[in-house]
Amino acid sequence: MPAKWALLRILILNQAFYPDCVATAQYGSELGQALAASGHEVYALAGNRGYDDPAKKFPDREVWEGIRIVRVPSLGLGKGNKLRRALEFAWFMMACSYKLFIFPKFDVIVALTSPPIISYLAAWMKLLKGSKLVYWTMDINPDEAIAAGWLEEGSLVARGLIAAQSFSIRMSDRIVVLDRFMEERVRRHSPGSSICVIPPWPLDCVVFDRQGREKFRENHGMGGKFVIMYSGNHSPCHPLDVILEAADVLRDEDDFLFAFVGGGSEHLNVKKFASARRLKNVVTLPYQPKQDLASSLGAADLQVVVMGNPFVGMIHPCKIYNILALGAPFLYVGPPESHISDLASSLGEAANCVASVRHGDVKGAVAAIQNARRHTEYRSPVYEGAARSRSLHELVFVIESLREPCTDHSRKGPPSL
């Protein structure tokens, strides 16, 4: 007689969750939806303010798509400077520690990476309460912080964070990384860890919508322009110098418009650059709500994907999957070896990559943009139907692989969190 399998009580642990717009919130939310749709008892522990925009405040508790969301108070300091960011992260970690201590045992905790060492708390919960731990590494820290110059390599803080990261990796029952470069970096910390390479997927809302495209372009003064768009996190990990300098070179060609959509520590610097150079061909917009994401991304004639040279294996710009789902042309700015170049190589012309240029090559970027205006257009989406959700199903399977056979599926009801 085949074994029966228990449904799981699962906690998704991350500072950002629905309805926040940042990438980790969107991916964590879609994972939660998939797990709840499979019948599992799903909870989320997050902050009660927007990750990038602390002016946005969310309910302390709510049920969304079958997921019970508990939010802890945030200081609302934002990420304007390193001190504020560190204080916000530290406060969230303390608030989560209290909640995790008083919560009942979860069968599985899925820890993401906002703030960077939130998995450290999940690892301690595994020790104290016996939960299984899935560490979903959306980025690798403190490696990223050291490479960006936010932390001094070899400093006391850096060594402490590296120790916390290594502890999290060793305690994880499964580690999910996004590409082969991340896998190599994680294996340096723990060669024997159970690591799964599962790339992100296009968000469920991203489909080409011509009417939405035209409306977005009209609302933001893009009509009649060839729009070059960078959409997502603006940080030192994604240096935008080449694109900004290209905008300066093309300042007198009236049919080009450069749109920078999103947030992050460098978003203000984009505005300052455009103001200092008096560039009328640059517009900046905040993160767009998920329901408007397809219209926003689809409004561009050329998307830009940027990877900083030192950050391969530490970060993984997820925007590429949404771009592929739209069939949009894109320009890659970054090192020759990365998950972006891997994708472009494996998909060939289907990837619709108009060019790959290195950082500092302003002339090459300008030539690529001019050529794209003459010769490129949207193609058939790379991800359609089942292919769009393959990675999500693989991730659900990894989590479900941690359950044990049982004969009693009953619960006494959901815990009061």
C-alpha positions, -999 to +999 in steps of 0.1 A: +000+000+000+015+034-010+025+057+018+004+087+025+022+120+028+015+147+053+007+183+044+032+207+057+030+237+080+054+261+062+068+296+071+082+319+045+106+343+063+116+375+045+113+412+053+094+419+020+063+400+011+029+407-006+019+435-015+055+448-017+069+454-052+106+443-047+117+411-063+121+390-032+085+399-021+071+390-055+089+356-058+082+347-021+045+356-026+042+334-057+059+305-039+034+309-010+005+309-035+017+277-051+023+260-017-012+270-004-028+258-037-012+224-030-030+222+003-002+232+026-007+254+056+014+285+047+024+314+068+046+344+061+066+366+085+075+400+071+079+437+079+049+460+081+065+487+058+076+488+022+111+475+018+122+502-006+095+528+004+089+528+042+061+553+037+039+524+027+025+506+057+007+472+056-017+455+080-001+437+109-021+406+100-040+394+070-049+364+050-041+366+013-045+337-012-047+313+017-015+326+033-016+338+069+007+369+069+021+382+102+040+415+100+063+429+126+068+466+133+095+484+112+113+515+122+106+531+088+141+545+084+145+534+048+178+527+031+190+562+026+224+555+042+243+525+056+236+534+092+198+536+087+198+505+067+218+486+094+195+498+121+164+488+101+178+453+095+189+449+131+155+459+144+137+436+120+160+407+131+152+413+168+114+416+162+115+384+142+135+366+169+107+373+194+080+361+170+099+330+160+105+321+196+068+323+205+055+307+173+047+270+173+069+246+154+068+248+116+076+217+095+096+238+071+110+273+072+118+289+038+143+317+045+151+342+018+177+370+019+160+402+031+177+412+053+209+394+042+213+371+073+177+364+081+185+327+074+206+328+106+175+331+127+158+303+108+189+281+114+185+286+152+148+278+150+158+245+134+181+238+164+155+249+190+123+235+175+133+209+149+120+226+118+135+217+084+153+246+067+152+256+030+177+285+024+166+303-008+196+324-017+184+352-039+218+368-033+250+360-014+260+381+015+282+394+031+301+386-001+281+412-020+285+439+007+323+433+007+325+435-031+304+467-031+327+483-006+300+485+021+320+462+044+357+461+049+370+426+041+386+410+072+368+435+096+352+422+127+317+428+113+325+410+080+340+380+099+309+378+121+285+379+091+305+353+072+303+330+103+265+336+104+262+328+067+283+296+070+262+285+100+230+290+079+244+270+050+256+241+072+222+240+090+201+240+058+184+208+047+182+222+012+199+252-004+183+267-035+207+288-056+198+306-088+227+298-111+259+278-114+281+307-103+261+309-070+264+272-066+302+273-069+303+301-042+281+283-018+301+251-021+332+269-009+314+273+025+300+238+026+312+213+000+288+186+012+256+207+012+224+196-006+223+224-033+196+227-060+201+251-089+166+265-097+165+298-117+137+323-111+107+324-134+087+351-152+061+365-128+026+353-135+014+389-144+040+394-171+024+389-206+026+413-235-003+437-234-003+462-263-031+483-249-014+485-215+019+494-233+003+523-251-015+535-220+017+535-200+036+553-227+009+579-230+007+585-192+045+590-189+052+611-221+068+582-240+046+585-271+066+585-304+099+578-286+123+549-288+123+539-251+154+524-235+145+511-200+163+499-170+137+485-145+145+471-111+169+476-082+193+506-086+224+497-066+262+497-070+258+460-080+242+472-112+264+501-124+244+523-147+273+546-158+274+533-194+237+538-199+237+572-183+267+583-204+249+569-235+219+591-226+242+621-225+258+612-259+223+609-275+208+640-258+202+658-290+185+629-308+149+637-299+134+602-306+154+585-278+141+584-242+158+567-213+135+554-185+148+543-151+121+525-132+124+511-097+143+521-065+173+514-044+203+534-032+213+546-067+179+557-079+185+592-065+219+594-081+203+588-115+181+618-109+211+638-098+231+628-129+202+638-152+197+671-134+234+680-134+237+672-172+204+688-179+192+657-197+157+660-210+158+625-224+158+608-190+128+600-169+127+583-135+098+563-121+093+544-088+087+506-086+054+498-103+027+477-086+026+441-097-006+446-116+011+473-137+044+455-142+035+440-177+025+475-190+056+491-175+080+466-189+062+463-222+064+501-227+101+498-235+114+493-270+148+481-255+153+467-221+187+470-203+201+442-180+231+452-160+255+430-140+285+445-121+318+428-128+326+417-092+291+404-085+288+373-106+278+345-083+266+369-056+235+385-073+212+373-100+191+400-118+157+383-122+144+409-146+158+388-175+130+362-171+103+388-174+120+403-204+122+368-221+085+363-213+076+394-232+099+387-261+115+421-256+148+431-271+175+437-245+210+450-242+233+433-217+259+454-199+283+433-178+311+407-178+313+381-205+306+352-181+274+354-161+240+338-159+228+364-185+254+353-210+246+317-202+209+323-210+217+343-242+240+315-254+216+287-247+186+304-262+204+318-292+183+343-313+152+334-292+167+354-263+164+386-284+197+400-270+207+428-293+242+432-280+265+425-251+288+453-240+313+457-212+313+483-185+330+515-197+322+509-234+299+539-239+306+539-276+296+503-279+264+509-259+254+539-281+260+519-313+239+490-299+210+514-290+211+531-324+212+497-341+183+484-320+161+514-331+167+504-367+165+466-366+148+451-335+113+444-325+094+422-300+095+385-308+076+355-296+080+350-258+106+324-248+085+313-218+050+301-225+026+278-208+041+251-187+076+264-193+069+295-173+061+276-142+087+248-144+110+265-119+082+272-094+071+236-095+107+224-090+110+247-059+077+234-045+090+198-051+122+206-032+102+218-002+077+188-003+107+164-005+113+172+032+080+158+044+077+123+059+050+097+053+022+096+078-012+080+085-028+109+103-034+140+083-054+158+109-044+191+125-059+207+156-064+238+135-041+267+126-021+281+155-028+316+168+002+336+157 
